[in-house]
């Protein structure tokens, strides 16, 4: 799946009425953690600063996808193929 398709997929799950509120919070938090420059470990520290962004942001989004009901995932996978 291409990067833009993944973004569309996450956005469609985010705006689905059957997606639980805590999943929406995790997806939004993951995206904001990847984008916002405020971090637990500053990006000025080589490698480790960027690694924490990728690790925490990706983990939040992966956890959110794990918590989404299967019927919602399947519906949006078909829609975004």
C-alpha positions as CSV (number, residue, x, y, z in Angstrom):
1,X,0.0,0.0,0.0
2,X,1.4,3.4,-1.0
3,X,2.0,6.2,1.6
4,X,-0.9,8.3,0.3
5,X,-3.3,5.2,0.4
6,X,-2.2,4.5,4.0
7,X,-3.0,8.1,5.0
8,X,-6.4,7.9,3.3
9,X,-7.0,4.6,5.0
10,X,-6.2,6.0,8.5
11,X,-8.3,9.1,7.8
12,X,-11.3,7.0,6.7
13,X,-11.0,4.9,9.9
14,X,-10.6,8.1,11.9
15,X,-13.9,9.6,10.6
16,X,-15.9,6.4,10.7
17,X,-18.8,6.5,13.2
18,X,-18.2,2.9,14.3
19,X,-14.5,3.6,15.3
20,X,-14.3,3.9,19.1
21,X,-13.3,7.3,20.5
22,X,-10.2,6.0,22.2
23,X,-8.9,4.6,18.8
24,X,-9.5,8.0,17.2
25,X,-7.5,9.6,20.1
26,X,-4.6,7.1,19.5
27,X,-4.5,7.7,15.8
28,X,-4.6,11.5,16.2
29,X,-2.0,11.3,19.0
30,X,0.3,9.2,16.8
31,X,0.1,11.6,13.9
32,X,0.6,14.6,16.1
33,X,3.6,13.0,17.8
34,X,5.2,12.4,14.4
35,X,4.5,16.0,13.3
36,X,4.9,18.2,16.3
37,X,8.5,19.1,17.2
38,X,8.0,18.7,21.0
39,X,9.5,15.3,22.0
40,X,10.5,13.2,25.0
41,X,14.0,13.0,23.4
42,X,15.0,16.1,21.5
43,X,15.8,15.7,17.8
44,X,19.1,17.4,18.3
45,X,20.5,14.1,19.7
46,X,21.6,12.2,16.6
47,X,19.7,9.1,15.6
48,X,18.0,8.6,19.0
49,X,16.0,11.8,18.7
50,X,14.4,10.7,15.4
51,X,14.2,7.1,16.5
52,X,11.8,8.0,19.4
53,X,9.5,9.9,17.0
54,X,9.2,7.0,14.7
55,X,8.9,4.4,17.4
56,X,6.3,6.1,19.6
57,X,4.3,7.5,16.7
58,X,4.2,4.2,14.9
59,X,3.4,2.3,18.1
60,X,0.4,4.5,18.8
61,X,-1.0,4.0,15.3
62,X,-0.3,0.3,15.4
63,X,-2.1,-0.1,18.7
64,X,-5.0,1.9,17.4
65,X,-5.3,-0.3,14.3
66,X,-5.3,-3.4,16.6
67,X,-8.2,-2.0,18.6
68,X,-10.4,-1.1,15.5
69,X,-13.2,-3.5,15.0
70,X,-12.5,-6.0,12.2
71,X,-15.7,-5.0,10.2
72,X,-14.5,-1.4,10.1
73,X,-11.0,-2.4,8.9
74,X,-12.4,-4.6,6.2
75,X,-14.8,-2.0,5.0
76,X,-12.1,0.6,4.6
77,X,-9.5,-1.8,3.1
78,X,-12.0,-2.5,0.3
79,X,-12.8,1.2,-0.1
80,X,-9.1,2.2,-0.3
81,X,-7.8,-0.5,-2.7
